Amino acid sequence: MWNFGSRMGTLMLVYTLFKKFFPHHLQLYLEKFFRKSVSFIYPYVEVTFDEFSGERFKRSEAYLKIKTYLSDKSSASAKRLKANVEKDCQSVVLTMDYNEEVRDEFQGIKVWWSAERTLPNSQRISWYPDDDEKRSYKLTVHRRHRELITQSYISHVLKEGKEIATKNRQRKLYSNNPSQDWHGYRRSKWSSVPFEHPATFDTLEMDANLKEEIKNDLIKFSAAKDYYVRIGKAWKRGYLLYGPPGTGKSSMIATMVNLLDYDVYDLELTAVKENAELRRLLLDTSNKSVVVIEDINCSLDLTGQREKKTKKDRKDDDGLDPITKTVKEYEKKESKVTLSGLLNCIDGLWSSCGGERIIIFTTNHVEKLDPALIRRGRMDKHIELSYCCFDAFKVLANNYLEIDSHSLFDEIETLFEGNQNDSS
């Protein structure tokens, strides 16, 4: 492949000299001649797959699948590798380093893959440079095989990459990082740890009928892609979990995640500075994921109203010492997410950027939430998690004591029924 290096170098030298000494009005003709010469001498086609698409808003699924596909080939043939630890530090995944190249073969045709990185022009110091780097994979193949590669090989790579990723997948729990720390350095949007919560519907302590209803609803949603396409709606579903503290809202979330085998994104709204940042965070979540906002009534003031500052408030602020005043101003800057901004992200135009997502709100005080936030169609299913019932008690007895039946169960069931009647 690289036998043309010397000829290309000579041509580049000639081009530079001509461009320097030729009059300006002749340079356009020279550039056109140079492009034709390169096309004639260099018989290869190059296809670039960038990491981000849509002005870096959304991570490219093709890039991730190619990265997974090339991981095995990189470990076998690449000379410079990058090592990443996966699956709770039990295995190491090797990928080729930047500016490295590996060869692949498809139906007797040789192709070359290279990993490339473009560093930012900015000279500022940052502990988190990954946000500014532009990464991509470049596929090079002889132009006589162009049709086969573009029509068959790329599809083969994406399919194989998806299958490998599914096989080796480790579910993760993500949490969002503040966009900047006190020193102004950028952070990555999400950090993650392996998600290994053992909760299942068999071990979930709640009413058996409600448990079955929720389970069937989740399974129906996960298989409803064609339905959502047919009715013209984004493939997502909202769940509102409400009830007193300690009634199993977090356990319910873990159970739902384990049933569907989705990743979890624990979104802390108080760490989000503005609506635009919230939009970028949600766009950076993957398909087959659950986005959770716990205790949403405590996260931010999402009433959609901004109280006007009175004269007394302004006078009090003017009387503060400079440090206290600066801290108060910083805290106000940290909470610019509005109700309309949140609704647009979870149920507006931006919610259609991705599919197979579940959004879960939890609260101990459902009466304090804005009706627009939890209306049916936005939070499609409202699930009340109350105190223990007899079905939940039997699951608890089985989980903790491994008791399926007992002579006192009838008496305990009667006590539960009596307590429910007294409550009503």
N, C-alpha and C positions, 0 to 999 in steps of 0.2 A: 504493500500500500504506500509505503513511504519512499519508493524509488523516484518519485517526482520531486523530492525535496530540493535537490540541487537546481533543477530547472525552475522551480517556483522561486527559489532564492535569487537566481539570476534575473528573472523577470521582474521581481520586486525592486532590485537594484536599478535596472534599466528604467523602470517606471518612475522611481524617485528622482533620478537624474533628469529625465525628460520633463518631469513636472516642475523641477527647479529652474531649468533653463529655457523652457518653451514659453512663448508669450501667453498671456492669460486667455485670450480668445481661442487659442488652440488646445487648451487643456481639456475642454469638454469632449473634443474628438479623441484625445489621448485616453481619457477615462473610459470612453465607450470601447475603444480598441483593447484596452487592458482587460475589461470585464469579459469580452469575447475570447481573448487569449487564454485567460484563466479557465473559462468554461471548456475550452478545447483541450487544454493540457490536463486539467484536473477532472478525472472522469467519475467523481464520487458525488453522491447526494447526501446532504446532512439534514437531519430532523432534530429539532431542539424541543425538549419538554421542560418548561419552567416549573418551579416549585409552586408558584402562586399565579393565579389567574384573576382577572377583574381588578386590576390595580392593587394587587396584594391583599385583597379583602378575603378571598377564599382559597384555601390550600387545594392544589390540584390532586385529584384522586389518581390520575394517570401517573403523576410523579411518584406517589407513594407505592403504587403497584409495581412500577419499574424498579424502584429501590428494593422492594422485597424480592422480585424475580432475580435481580442481579446479585443478591447477597450470597447465594451458594456458589455461583460462578466466580465471584470476586475472591472468595476464600480459597478457591482451587487454583486460580491463575494470576491474580493481581500481586504485585510486589509490595505495594504500600497499602495497608488496610487500616480502617478505623474500627475500634472495638466498642460495642455497647452491651451493657449488662441488662438482661431481661429476665422475666419470670422469677422475681424475688431472689436475684443474685445466684440462680442455679445454672445459668447457661450464658454464654457470650455470643452475641450476634456480630459477625464480621461483614463490613461493607467496604468497597474500595474508597481510597482516599481521593481528595480533590486532585484534578489534573492527572489522574491515573486512567488506564485504559484496559478493558477486557474484551476478549473476542468471543463471539457466539456463532452458532451455525444453525441454519434452518433450511431443511430440504436441500442440503448440499451447498447452500449459499453462505458465505462468510460475511458477518457484519461486525462492526466495532462499536462498543459503548464507552463513553468517557464521562466522568463526573466533573463538572465545572463550577467554579465559584467566582463571582465578581464582587470585589470589596467596595465599600462606599468611598466616595471621594472626600467625605468629611474627615477632618483631622481631629475631631473631638475625642477625648478619652472616654471609653465606655466599658463597663464590666459585662455588658450584655450585647455583644456585637451581632448576634444572630438575627436581630430584628432588622438590621440594615443590609445584610448580605443578600445577594441574589444567587440562588443555586439552581442548577439545571442538569439534566442528562442529555447528551448528544449522541444520536445514532448516525453512523456513517456506513454507507453501502454503495456498491458500484451502481452507476445509473442504469445499466442494462437490466438490473433486478428491481427497479423502482416500483413497478406495478405489484409484483408479488409481495414486496416488503410492506408497502402502504396498505394493501388490501388484506393480507393474511398474517404476516409476521407480527405486526404491532398488536393486532387483536389477540394473537396467541400469547404474547408477552403479558398483556393486561389480564387475560383470563388466568394464566398460570400464577401471576403475582397475587391475584385475589384469592385463589385456592390456597396458596402457601400461607398468606396472611391469616386466613380463616383457621387453618390447621394449627398455626403457631401462636394464635392470638392469646394474649393475656389481658383480661378485662381490667380496666383501670378506673380509679377514682381521681377526678381532676378537681383542682381548686384554682380560682383566679387570683393572680397576683396584682398588687397595685401597679399602675402604669409607671410610676416613678417613686423612688424613695426620697428621703430628705435631701440627698445630694444631687438629685436630678438624673441619676443613671437609669437607663431603661431596663425593664424586666421583661421576660417572656410572658405571654398572655396567660398560659396555664402551666401549672406544675401537677405532677401525678404520682400516685403510688399504686401498687397492685391492689385490686379490690377482691377480697377473699372472705366477705361476710357469708356465714353459713346458712342464713335464713332461707326457708322454703315455705310453700303454702302448707306442707304437712306439719311443720313446726310452728306455724303462725297461730297465736292464741286469739281467736275471734269467732263470731257466729259462723257456723258451717255454711249456711245458705249465702250469706254475704261474701264469704270467701270464694265460693264457687262462682258467684256472679262476677266478681272482680277478675278472677282467673280467666273465665270465658271471654270477658271484654278485652283483656290484653291479647289473648291469642287471636281473637277476631281482628283486632287492629293490626297486628303484625303481618297478617295475611291479606290485608285489604288494599294493596297498592292499586290494583286495577279499579277498585271502587272509587278511590279518591281521584284518580285520573278522570274517570267517567263523569263525576259530579263537579269537577273543576275546583277542587280544594287542595290546599297543601296537606301532605301526608304527615299529620301530627295530631296529637290528642292531649288534652289538658285534664289533670286530676287535681282536685282540691281535697286535701286531708285535713280534717279539723276535729277538735275535741280537747278534753282536759290534758294537762301535762302527764306524761308517763303512760299513755294509753296505746303506744306502739306505732306512732307515725313513722319514725325512722326505721323500725323493723319492717313495716309495710313497704317502704321504698326499697330496702334491700331485697325483699322477697320478689317484688316486681322486676327488679334488675336481674336477679338470678333466673327467673322464669324466662325472660326474653333474651338473656345473654347480651345485654347492652352495656356500654360504658356509662359512667355517671359523672356529671358535671355539677359540682356543688358551687352555685353562684352566690357569692357574698356581695350584695348590692352596695354595702357601705364602702367597699373598696373600689367602686366604680365612680369615676369623677364626673362623667357626662354621658348624654345619650349616645353620642357618636362612638364612645369607647364601649358602651354596652352592646351596640350593634356589631362592632368588630369582634367582640368576645363570642357572641352567639354565632356569628358566621364562621368562627374558627372551631366550632364543635363539629364532631363527625356525625355521619348518619348512624342509625342504630344506637341512639344515645338517649339518656334521661337527664334533663336539665332540672335541677332541684333548687328552689328558693325556700329555705326553711324560715319559719316565724316571719312571714312576709309583713305582717302588721308592725313588726319591730325593726325591720330592715331600714326603711326610709319613710318619710312623710309622703305617701302616695295618694293624697287626697286630690291632687291636681290644683290645689290652691296655694298661693304664696301670701302669707300675712304681710300687710303693709306695716312698715316700721313707723311707730308713733314718734312724736317729738320727744317724749320722755326717753324712749329707747335710744334715739340718736344722741341725746344729751348724756345718757349713761355711757354710751360707747366713747364719746369724746373725753370722758373723764378717766378712761382706763390708761394704765401705763403702757408704753409702746410694745413690750413683750406680750402682755396679755391680749392686747388688741390685735397683734399679728397672729397669734394662735387662733383667736376667734375668727378672723378673716380666712385663715387657712382651712379651718373646719367647715366653714360655709362653702368654700370652693370644692370641698370633697363630696358634696351631696347635691349635685346638679341633675341627677337622674329624675325625670318627671314621670308622672303617671302616663301621659300620652306617649312619651318615649318608650316606656316599657311595653305598652300595649301595641305599639307599632312593631316592636321587635318580635313579640310572641304571636301576634295575630294580624299584622299588617302585611304590606308588600314584602318586607324583608323576611318574613317567616317562611316564604316559599323557596328560599335559597337553601335547599337541602331537603331530605325526606326521612321518614321513619324515625320521628323524634317524639318523645313524650315530655311534657312540661308539668312539673308537680309543684304546687304551692302547699305549704303547711302553715297552720295557725292554731293558736289556742283560743283565739277570740274572733270567730268568723264575723260577728256582728260589727266589728270595727273596720272591716275592709270596704273599700269603695265598691258599690254594686257593679260598676262597669268592669271591674277587674275580674270578677268571679261569675259573671253571667253565663248561662248555658250557651254553648257554642264556642265559648272561649275556654272556660274550665268545664269541659264536657261532662265530667262525672264528679259529683260531690260525694265524698265518703266520710261519714261520721264514725270516728273511733271513740267509743265510750268505754265505760268501766266493764269489768269482767262479767261474762255471762256463763251459763253452764257449759256450753260447747267449748268456750275458751278455757274453762276450768279443767275439762277432761284432757285437753291438749297439754296444759301445764302439768297435770299429774303424770301424763305419759312422758313428757320431756324430762322432767326433773326426777321422778320416782319410778319411771317405767311401769306404771300401773295402768292397765287398760280398763279394768272393771274392779269394783269393790262393793261390799255390802252397804256401805254408807252413801253410795252414789245417789240412790233414790231420795234419801233424806236431804242430801245437799241440793239436788235438783228442785225439790219442793221449796227449800229456803230461797233459792235464786228466784223462782217464780213468784213467791210471796214478796220478795224485795222489789221486783219489777212492778207488781200490782200496787204496792205502796207508793212507788215513785210516780206512777201514772195518776 
